[in-house]
C-alpha cells in the first residue's frame, strides 16, 4: 500500500522553513546524555510526511530521523500547539 508513495521524500523549501522556524527551539546542542539532538527541520519534514500521506508511523521512510524521535516531537508539538501553528502558517503561505 505504501510502496512508491511511501518513499516520496517530503522536504520543506527554505522559504517555507523560514516561515515557521521561529516556532522551534534554536538549541540543537547535546542532550544531558551527550547525544546530539535531531534537527527540528528534519523532524518536521517527517511529521508533515505523516500528515500528508496518512501513513502510520511504522511506515515512516528511513531517510527521516528515527521514528521514535519524530513521534515524540509530534506528540509534544500537538500538545503545546506548535503543530497547529505550523499548519496554519504553511496553509497561509502563497503557492
Buried (B, 14 or more C-beta within 10 A) or exposed (E): EBEEEEEEEBBBEEEBBEBBBEBBEEEEEEEEEEEEBBEBBBBBBBBBBBBEBEBEEEBBBEEBBEBEBBBEBBEEBEEEEBBEBBEEBBEEEEE
